[in-house]
Amino acid sequence: MTPEMQMAMMHEINQQCLEKDDLLALDVDCMVLWTLHRHLGFGVKRLHDFYLAMAAEHRRMREFYEMDDLYPERLKLKELGADVEQWQKEVLANEPKTLGKR
């Protein structure tokens, strides 16, 4: 495979990854919004306000921390003592400490 062919192939793979990432992000956003509605009683207006604030905060943090390939929120939450990576491990191991608790 020539370098040009390899570059074209990588470009296409990256484009497909970006398309899938957009779909995954939409599903994650929906999961967060549904959880806020179901467990904290957020209505449509409050969900919309939260969604806009979350998107603005994410853009602000990416620009401020100049991180293109990492979600800076994960780092900042860990600094607060909220280790979401550990929480995810608990959930994936079916051992969440607060599953279903409010």
N, CA, C and O atoms as CSV, one atom per row, in Angstrom:
chain,resi,resn,atom,element,x,y,z
A,1,MET,N,N,0.857,-1.176,0.000
A,1,MET,CA,C,0.000,0.000,0.000
A,1,MET,C,C,0.903,1.239,0.000
A,1,MET,O,O,1.846,1.339,0.784
A,2,THR,N,N,0.597,2.152,-0.876
A,2,THR,CA,C,1.403,3.370,-0.971
A,2,THR,C,C,1.088,4.285,0.214
A,2,THR,O,O,0.034,4.151,0.835
A,3,PRO,N,N,1.991,5.209,0.528
A,3,PRO,CA,C,1.714,6.161,1.620
A,3,PRO,C,C,0.432,6.964,1.377
A,3,PRO,O,O,-0.303,7.266,2.317
A,4,GLU,N,N,0.171,7.308,0.112
A,4,GLU,CA,C,-1.044,8.068,-0.201
A,4,GLU,C,C,-2.290,7.226,0.070
A,4,GLU,O,O,-3.283,7.723,0.601
A,5,MET,N,N,-2.226,5.952,-0.301
A,5,MET,CA,C,-3.361,5.057,-0.065
A,5,MET,C,C,-3.587,4.855,1.434
A,5,MET,O,O,-4.724,4.821,1.904
A,6,GLN,N,N,-2.495,4.724,2.168
A,6,GLN,CA,C,-2.602,4.542,3.611
A,6,GLN,C,C,-3.193,5.791,4.266
A,6,GLN,O,O,-4.017,5.687,5.174
A,7,MET,N,N,-2.772,6.969,3.804
A,7,MET,CA,C,-3.307,8.214,4.350
A,7,MET,C,C,-4.798,8.335,4.027
A,7,MET,O,O,-5.583,8.755,4.877
A,8,ALA,N,N,-5.191,7.970,2.808
A,8,ALA,CA,C,-6.602,8.022,2.428
A,8,ALA,C,C,-7.420,7.043,3.268
A,8,ALA,O,O,-8.533,7.357,3.690
A,9,MET,N,N,-6.867,5.866,3.504
A,9,MET,CA,C,-7.557,4.870,4.315
A,9,MET,C,C,-7.734,5.378,5.748
A,9,MET,O,O,-8.816,5.251,6.322
A,10,MET,N,N,-6.688,5.946,6.321
A,10,MET,CA,C,-6.773,6.471,7.687
A,10,MET,C,C,-7.770,7.620,7.780
A,10,MET,O,O,-8.482,7.752,8.775
A,11,HIS,N,N,-7.816,8.449,6.740
A,11,HIS,CA,C,-8.785,9.548,6.710
A,11,HIS,C,C,-10.207,8.988,6.740
A,11,HIS,O,O,-11.054,9.477,7.488
A,12,GLU,N,N,-10.461,7.979,5.939
A,12,GLU,CA,C,-11.799,7.379,5.893
A,12,GLU,C,C,-12.150,6.726,7.231
A,12,GLU,O,O,-13.276,6.861,7.711
A,13,ILE,N,N,-11.205,6.032,7.823
A,13,ILE,CA,C,-11.444,5.412,9.133
A,13,ILE,C,C,-11.764,6.482,10.168
A,13,ILE,O,O,-12.691,6.321,10.962
A,14,ASN,N,N,-11.003,7.572,10.165
A,14,ASN,CA,C,-11.258,8.666,11.111
A,14,ASN,C,C,-12.631,9.279,10.895
A,14,ASN,O,O,-13.316,9.616,11.861
A,15,GLN,N,N,-13.046,9.428,9.637
A,15,GLN,CA,C,-14.368,9.981,9.346
A,15,GLN,C,C,-15.464,9.073,9.895
A,15,GLN,O,O,-16.438,9.548,10.478
A,16,GLN,N,N,-15.302,7.775,9.707
A,16,GLN,CA,C,-16.293,6.831,10.215
A,16,GLN,C,C,-16.328,6.841,11.740
A,16,GLN,O,O,-17.398,6.737,12.339
A,17,CYS,N,N,-15.176,6.965,12.360
A,17,CYS,CA,C,-15.118,7.051,13.829
A,17,CYS,C,C,-15.830,8.303,14.325
A,17,CYS,O,O,-16.551,8.255,15.322
A,18,LEU,N,N,-15.632,9.422,13.636
A,18,LEU,CA,C,-16.305,10.661,14.033
A,18,LEU,C,C,-17.816,10.525,13.924
A,18,LEU,O,O,-18.547,10.996,14.796
A,19,GLU,N,N,-18.289,9.885,12.860
A,19,GLU,CA,C,-19.728,9.679,12.700
A,19,GLU,C,C,-20.275,8.827,13.838
A,19,GLU,O,O,-21.318,9.153,14.405
A,20,LYS,N,N,-19.601,7.761,14.172
A,20,LYS,CA,C,-20.047,6.888,15.265
A,20,LYS,C,C,-19.951,7.614,16.604
A,20,LYS,O,O,-20.802,7.423,17.473
A,21,ASP,N,N,-18.931,8.440,16.776
A,21,ASP,CA,C,-18.774,9.186,18.015
A,21,ASP,C,C,-19.943,10.134,18.225
A,21,ASP,O,O,-20.432,10.277,19.345
A,22,ASP,N,N,-20.397,10.786,17.156
A,22,ASP,CA,C,-21.553,11.676,17.269
A,22,ASP,C,C,-22.785,10.902,17.726
A,22,ASP,O,O,-23.541,11.379,18.572
A,23,LEU,N,N,-22.990,9.697,17.163
A,23,LEU,CA,C,-24.139,8.885,17.560
A,23,LEU,C,C,-24.006,8.420,19.007
A,23,LEU,O,O,-24.984,8.432,19.754
A,24,LEU,N,N,-22.817,8.016,19.401
A,24,LEU,CA,C,-22.592,7.589,20.779
A,24,LEU,C,C,-22.811,8.758,21.739
A,24,LEU,O,O,-23.433,8.591,22.788
A,25,ALA,N,N,-22.309,9.925,21.387
A,25,ALA,CA,C,-22.486,11.105,22.238
A,25,ALA,C,C,-23.968,11.414,22.417
A,25,ALA,O,O,-24.397,11.768,23.516
A,26,LEU,N,N,-24.749,11.287,21.357
A,26,LEU,CA,C,-26.189,11.530,21.452
A,26,LEU,C,C,-26.830,10.540,22.420
A,26,LEU,O,O,-27.663,10.922,23.241
A,27,ASP,N,N,-26.443,9.271,22.325
A,27,ASP,CA,C,-26.997,8.264,23.233
A,27,ASP,C,C,-26.598,8.533,24.681
A,27,ASP,O,O,-27.421,8.379,25.583
A,28,VAL,N,N,-25.361,8.930,24.914
A,28,VAL,CA,C,-24.913,9.243,26.276
A,28,VAL,C,C,-25.654,10.469,26.799
A,28,VAL,O,O,-26.086,10.486,27.952
A,29,ASP,N,N,-25.804,11.490,25.966
A,29,ASP,CA,C,-26.550,12.683,26.375
A,29,ASP,C,C,-27.976,12.310,26.766
A,29,ASP,O,O,-28.497,12.785,27.775
A,30,CYS,N,N,-28.603,11.455,25.960
A,30,CYS,CA,C,-29.973,11.031,26.258
A,30,CYS,C,C,-30.037,10.257,27.571
A,30,CYS,O,O,-30.977,10.430,28.348
A,31,MET,N,N,-29.059,9.416,27.820
A,31,MET,CA,C,-29.023,8.650,29.063
A,31,MET,C,C,-28.906,9.588,30.269
A,31,MET,O,O,-29.595,9.403,31.272
A,32,VAL,N,N,-28.037,10.589,30.167
A,32,VAL,CA,C,-27.873,11.555,31.261
A,32,VAL,C,C,-29.170,12.323,31.484
A,32,VAL,O,O,-29.620,12.473,32.620
A,33,LEU,N,N,-29.768,12.806,30.406
A,33,LEU,CA,C,-31.000,13.583,30.534
A,33,LEU,C,C,-32.139,12.741,31.099
A,33,LEU,O,O,-32.900,13.217,31.942
A,34,TRP,N,N,-32.263,11.496,30.644
A,34,TRP,CA,C,-33.317,10.628,31.166
A,34,TRP,C,C,-33.112,10.365,32.661
A,34,TRP,O,O,-34.075,10.361,33.429
A,35,THR,N,N,-31.873,10.147,33.069
A,35,THR,CA,C,-31.583,9.900,34.480
A,35,THR,C,C,-31.926,11.125,35.324
A,35,THR,O,O,-32.478,10.992,36.416
A,36,LEU,N,N,-31.602,12.314,34.824
A,36,LEU,CA,C,-31.965,13.540,35.545
A,36,LEU,C,C,-33.479,13.659,35.681
A,36,LEU,O,O,-33.984,14.069,36.727
A,37,HIS,N,N,-34.192,13.304,34.637
A,37,HIS,CA,C,-35.653,13.357,34.685
A,37,HIS,C,C,-36.198,12.313,35.660
A,37,HIS,O,O,-37.015,12.624,36.526
A,38,ARG,N,N,-35.745,11.095,35.509
A,38,ARG,CA,C,-36.285,9.969,36.279
A,38,ARG,C,C,-35.944,10.049,37.762
A,38,ARG,O,O,-36.799,9.782,38.606
A,39,HIS,N,N,-34.718,10.409,38.089
A,39,HIS,CA,C,-34.285,10.348,39.484
A,39,HIS,C,C,-34.289,11.693,40.207
A,39,HIS,O,O,-34.346,11.736,41.436
A,40,LEU,N,N,-34.229,12.786,39.454
A,40,LEU,CA,C,-34.209,14.103,40.098
A,40,LEU,C,C,-35.392,14.974,39.701
A,40,LEU,O,O,-35.509,16.112,40.155
A,41,GLY,N,N,-36.271,14.442,38.854
A,41,GLY,CA,C,-37.499,15.137,38.515
A,41,GLY,C,C,-37.365,16.305,37.553
A,41,GLY,O,O,-38.255,17.153,37.493
A,42,PHE,N,N,-36.278,16.367,36.802
A,42,PHE,CA,C,-36.113,17.462,35.841
A,42,PHE,C,C,-37.218,17.383,34.786
A,42,PHE,O,O,-37.490,16.317,34.233
A,43,GLY,N,N,-37.854,18.539,34.514
A,43,GLY,CA,C,-38.818,18.643,33.430
A,43,GLY,C,C,-38.117,19.056,32.143
A,43,GLY,O,O,-36.897,19.223,32.114
A,44,VAL,N,N,-38.899,19.220,31.078
A,44,VAL,CA,C,-38.324,19.505,29.763
A,44,VAL,C,C,-37.509,20.794,29.766
A,44,VAL,O,O,-36.401,20.815,29.230
A,45,LYS,N,N,-38.028,21.867,30.356
A,45,LYS,CA,C,-37.290,23.134,30.352
A,45,LYS,C,C,-35.970,22.998,31.105
A,45,LYS,O,O,-34.926,23.451,30.636
A,46,ARG,N,N,-36.027,22.372,32.269
A,46,ARG,CA,C,-34.810,22.207,33.067
A,46,ARG,C,C,-33.815,21.280,32.365
A,46,ARG,O,O,-32.607,21.510,32.421
A,47,LEU,N,N,-34.316,20.237,31.707
A,47,LEU,CA,C,-33.439,19.352,30.934
A,47,LEU,C,C,-32.748,20.128,29.817
A,47,LEU,O,O,-31.547,19.979,29.594
A,48,HIS,N,N,-33.522,20.957,29.120
A,48,HIS,CA,C,-32.964,21.744,28.017
A,48,HIS,C,C,-31.919,22.725,28.535
A,48,HIS,O,O,-30.843,22.854,27.951
A,49,ASP,N,N,-32.231,23.414,29.628
A,49,ASP,CA,C,-31.273,24.358,30.219
A,49,ASP,C,C,-29.988,23.641,30.637
A,49,ASP,O,O,-28.887,24.137,30.399
A,50,PHE,N,N,-30.139,22.467,31.263
A,50,PHE,CA,C,-28.973,21.690,31.675
A,50,PHE,C,C,-28.148,21.269,30.461
A,50,PHE,O,O,-26.921,21.364,30.474
A,51,TYR,N,N,-28.823,20.807,29.420
A,51,TYR,CA,C,-28.131,20.330,28.219
A,51,TYR,C,C,-27.314,21.448,27.577
A,51,TYR,O,O,-26.170,21.232,27.176
A,52,LEU,N,N,-27.895,22.632,27.480
A,52,LEU,CA,C,-27.173,23.775,26.906
A,52,LEU,C,C,-25.985,24.163,27.787
A,52,LEU,O,O,-24.904,24.464,27.280
A,53,ALA,N,N,-26.188,24.155,29.105
A,53,ALA,CA,C,-25.096,24.487,30.026
A,53,ALA,C,C,-23.987,23.444,29.953
A,53,ALA,O,O,-22.806,23.791,29.992
A,54,MET,N,N,-24.356,22.167,29.849
A,54,MET,CA,C,-23.364,21.099,29.766
A,54,MET,C,C,-22.534,21.241,28.491
A,54,MET,O,O,-21.313,21.089,28.528
A,55,ALA,N,N,-23.181,21.528,27.375
A,55,ALA,CA,C,-22.462,21.688,26.107
A,55,ALA,C,C,-21.527,22.895,26.163
A,55,ALA,O,O,-20.390,22.824,25.698
A,56,ALA,N,N,-22.004,23.995,26.726
A,56,ALA,CA,C,-21.174,25.198,26.829
A,56,ALA,C,C,-19.979,24.954,27.747
A,56,ALA,O,O,-18.867,25.389,27.450
A,57,GLU,N,N,-20.207,24.258,28.864
A,57,GLU,CA,C,-19.119,23.965,29.798
A,57,GLU,C,C,-18.085,23.051,29.152
A,57,GLU,O,O,-16.883,23.238,29.336
A,58,HIS,N,N,-18.549,22.077,28.408
A,58,HIS,CA,C,-17.614,21.165,27.736
A,58,HIS,C,C,-16.747,21.930,26.732
A,58,HIS,O,O,-15.533,21.735,26.685
A,59,ARG,N,N,-17.364,22.793,25.936
A,59,ARG,CA,C,-16.596,23.607,24.973
A,59,ARG,C,C,-15.602,24.506,25.702
A,59,ARG,O,O,-14.446,24.618,25.293
A,60,ARG,N,N,-16.052,25.148,26.782
A,60,ARG,CA,C,-15.187,26.042,27.542
A,60,ARG,C,C,-13.985,25.289,28.102
A,60,ARG,O,O,-12.854,25.768,28.017
A,61,MET,N,N,-14.226,24.128,28.666
A,61,MET,CA,C,-13.131,23.361,29.259
A,61,MET,C,C,-12.150,22.871,28.196
A,61,MET,O,O,-10.939,22.890,28.415
A,62,ARG,N,N,-12.658,22.438,27.059
A,62,ARG,CA,C,-11.758,21.971,26.002
A,62,ARG,C,C,-10.887,23.113,25.505
A,62,ARG,O,O,-9.696,22.924,25.255
A,63,GLU,N,N,-11.473,24.300,25.361
A,63,GLU,CA,C,-10.693,25.453,24.913
A,63,GLU,C,C,-9.688,25.874,25.981
A,63,GLU,O,O,-8.532,26.155,25.668
A,64,PHE,N,N,-10.122,25.919,27.239
A,64,PHE,CA,C,-9.255,26.371,28.322
A,64,PHE,C,C,-8.087,25.417,28.531
A,64,PHE,O,O,-6.943,25.848,28.671
A,65,TYR,N,N,-8.377,24.126,28.552
A,65,TYR,CA,C,-7.328,23.145,28.818
A,65,TYR,C,C,-6.649,22.652,27.547
A,65,TYR,O,O,-5.705,21.865,27.607
A,66,GLU,N,N,-7.131,23.119,26.391
A,66,GLU,CA,C,-6.556,22.771,25.091
A,66,GLU,C,C,-6.338,21.270,24.955
A,66,GLU,O,O,-5.259,20.814,24.576
A,67,MET,N,N,-7.382,20.516,25.272
A,67,MET,CA,C,-7.329,19.067,25.158
A,67,MET,C,C,-8.259,18.651,24.032
A,67,MET,O,O,-9.477,18.775,24.158
A,68,ASP,N,N,-7.711,18.168,22.953
A,68,ASP,CA,C,-8.534,17.757,21.833
A,68,ASP,C,C,-9.004,16.316,21.943
A,68,ASP,O,O,-10.089,15.980,21.469
A,69,ASP,N,N,-8.207,15.470,22.559
A,69,ASP,CA,C,-8.540,14.053,22.540
A,69,ASP,C,C,-8.939,13.514,23.906
A,69,ASP,O,O,-8.983,12.298,24.094
A,70,LEU,N,N,-9.227,14.377,24.848
A,70,LEU,CA,C,-9.562,13.940,26.195
A,70,LEU,C,C,-10.671,14.828,26.727
A,70,LEU,O,O,-10.710,16.027,26.453
A,71,TYR,N,N,-11.553,14.237,27.477
A,71,TYR,CA,C,-12.596,15.025,28.117
A,71,TYR,C,C,-12.031,15.586,29.417
A,71,TYR,O,O,-11.788,14.825,30.353
A,72,PRO,N,N,-11.817,16.888,29.498
A,72,PRO,CA,C,-11.225,17.472,30.705
A,72,PRO,C,C,-12.117,17.307,31.933
A,72,PRO,O,O,-11.630,17.366,33.062
A,73,GLU,N,N,-13.414,17.101,31.722
A,73,GLU,CA,C,-14.314,16.929,32.860
A,73,GLU,C,C,-13.899,15.732,33.716
A,73,GLU,O,O,-14.020,15.774,34.940
A,74,ARG,N,N,-13.413,14.672,33.081
A,74,ARG,CA,C,-12.995,13.483,33.832
A,74,ARG,C,C,-11.872,13.840,34.805
A,74,ARG,O,O,-11.889,13.435,35.968
A,75,LEU,N,N,-10.908,14.595,34.317
A,75,LEU,CA,C,-9.783,15.015,35.158
A,75,LEU,C,C,-10.257,15.917,36.297
A,75,LEU,O,O,-9.857,15.732,37.447
A,76,LYS,N,N,-11.108,16.889,35.978
A,76,LYS,CA,C,-11.572,17.826,37.001
A,76,LYS,C,C,-12.433,17.116,38.053
A,76,LYS,O,O,-12.332,17.426,39.240
A,77,LEU,N,N,-13.270,16.175,37.633
A,77,LEU,CA,C,-14.064,15.420,38.598
A,77,LEU,C,C,-13.166,14.589,39.509
A,77,LEU,O,O,-13.419,14.480,40.709
A,78,LYS,N,N,-12.119,14.008,38.935
A,78,LYS,CA,C,-11.192,13.212,39.747
A,78,LYS,C,C,-10.499,14.099,40.777
A,78,LYS,O,O,-10.275,13.677,41.911
A,79,GLU,N,N,-10.156,15.334,40.381
A,79,GLU,CA,C,-9.551,16.274,41.322
A,79,GLU,C,C,-10.502,16.593,42.476
A,79,GLU,O,O,-10.056,16.877,43.587
A,80,LEU,N,N,-11.817,16.545,42.212
A,80,LEU,CA,C,-12.815,16.782,43.263
A,80,LEU,C,C,-12.988,15.570,44.174
A,80,LEU,O,O,-13.605,15.660,45.235
A,81,GLY,N,N,-12.434,14.435,43.745
A,81,GLY,CA,C,-12.613,13.204,44.502
A,81,GLY,C,C,-13.670,12.288,43.922
A,81,GLY,O,O,-14.002,11.265,44.522
A,82,ALA,N,N,-14.203,12.639,42.767
A,82,ALA,CA,C,-15.199,11.816,42.080
A,82,ALA,C,C,-14.486,11.021,40.992
A,82,ALA,O,O,-14.315,11.503,39.872
A,83,ASP,N,N,-14.074,9.808,41.325
A,83,ASP,CA,C,-13.321,8.963,40.399
A,83,ASP,C,C,-14.300,8.156,39.549
A,83,ASP,O,O,-14.628,7.016,39.878
A,84,VAL,N,N,-14.757,8.752,38.464
A,84,VAL,CA,C,-15.765,8.134,37.613
A,84,VAL,C,C,-15.228,6.860,36.965
A,84,VAL,O,O,-15.991,5.929,36.708
A,85,GLU,N,N,-13.932,6.811,36.703
A,85,GLU,CA,C,-13.346,5.583,36.151
A,85,GLU,C,C,-13.519,4.428,37.133
A,85,GLU,O,O,-13.832,3.311,36.720
A,86,GLN,N,N,-13.323,4.678,38.414
A,86,GLN,CA,C,-13.524,3.634,39.427
A,86,GLN,C,C,-14.995,3.260,39.513
A,86,GLN,O,O,-15.333,2.081,39.621
A,87,TRP,N,N,-15.870,4.259,39.466
A,87,TRP,CA,C,-17.304,3.980,39.500
A,87,TRP,C,C,-17.697,3.092,38.331
A,87,TRP,O,O,-18.491,2.164,38.483
A,88,GLN,N,N,-17.129,3.389,37.147
A,88,GLN,CA,C,-17.446,2.583,35.971
A,88,GLN,C,C,-17.001,1.135,36.175
A,88,GLN,O,O,-17.717,0.206,35.800
A,89,LYS,N,N,-15.830,0.943,36.764
A,89,LYS,CA,C,-15.352,-0.418,37.038
A,89,LYS,C,C,-16.319,-1.151,37.964
A,89,LYS,O,O,-16.590,-2.336,37.768
A,90,GLU,N,N,-16.844,-0.446,38.980
A,90,GLU,CA,C,-17.815,-1.052,39.891
A,90,GLU,C,C,-19.073,-1.472,39.141
A,90,GLU,O,O,-19.590,-2.570,39.345
A,91,VAL,N,N,-19.559,-0.594,38.277
A,91,VAL,CA,C,-20.774,-0.884,37.520
A,91,VAL,C,C,-20.545,-2.059,36.573
A,91,VAL,O,O,-21.383,-2.957,36.483
A,92,LEU,N,N,-19.421,-2.057,35.869
A,92,LEU,CA,C,-19.131,-3.137,34.929
A,92,LEU,C,C,-18.925,-4.465,35.643
A,92,LEU,O,O,-19.159,-5.525,35.062
A,93,ALA,N,N,-18.489,-4.417,36.898
A,93,ALA,CA,C,-18.313,-5.634,37.692
A,93,ALA,C,C,-19.616,-6.010,38.414
A,93,ALA,O,O,-19.635,-6.942,39.218
A,94,ASN,N,N,-20.701,-5.282,38.123
A,94,ASN,CA,C,-22.002,-5.500,38.766
A,94,ASN,C,C,-21.931,-5.353,40.278
A,94,ASN,O,O,-22.616,-6.066,41.011
A,95,GLU,N,N,-21.102,-4.428,40.739
A,95,GLU,CA,C,-20.958,-4.193,42.172
A,95,GLU,C,C,-21.094,-2.713,42.526
A,95,GLU,O,O,-20.376,-2.230,43.402
A,96,PRO,N,N,-21.995,-1.983,41.870
A,96,PRO,CA,C,-22.098,-0.561,42.215
A,96,PRO,C,C,-22.543,-0.386,43.660
A,96,PRO,O,O,-23.462,-1.055,44.132
A,97,LYS,N,N,-21.878,0.518,44.339
A,97,LYS,CA,C,-22.136,0.747,45.761
A,97,LYS,C,C,-23.474,1.455,46.004
A,97,LYS,O,O,-24.039,1.365,47.094
A,98,THR,N,N,-23.973,2.158,44.986
A,98,THR,CA,C,-25.188,2.949,45.191
A,98,THR,C,C,-26.249,2.647,44.143
A,98,THR,O,O,-27.111,3.489,43.891
A,99,LEU,N,N,-26.214,1.485,43.534
A,99,LEU,CA,C,-27.157,1.162,42.465
A,99,LEU,C,C,-28.592,1.309,42.954
A,99,LEU,O,O,-29.008,0.658,43.912
A,100,GLY,N,N,-29.333,2.170,42.285
A,100,GLY,CA,C,-30.732,2.356,42.598
A,100,GLY,C,C,-31.011,3.227,43.806
A,100,GLY,O,O,-32.175,3.487,44.112
A,101,LYS,N,N,-29.983,3.687,44.502
A,101,LYS,CA,C,-30.196,4.545,45.671
A,101,LYS,C,C,-30.355,5.984,45.219
A,101,LYS,O,O,-29.763,6.406,44.225
A,102,ARG,N,N,-31.155,6.728,45.954
A,102,ARG,CA,C,-31.370,8.135,45.628
A,102,ARG,C,C,-30.868,8.996,46.741
A,102,ARG,O,O,-30.956,10.221,46.663
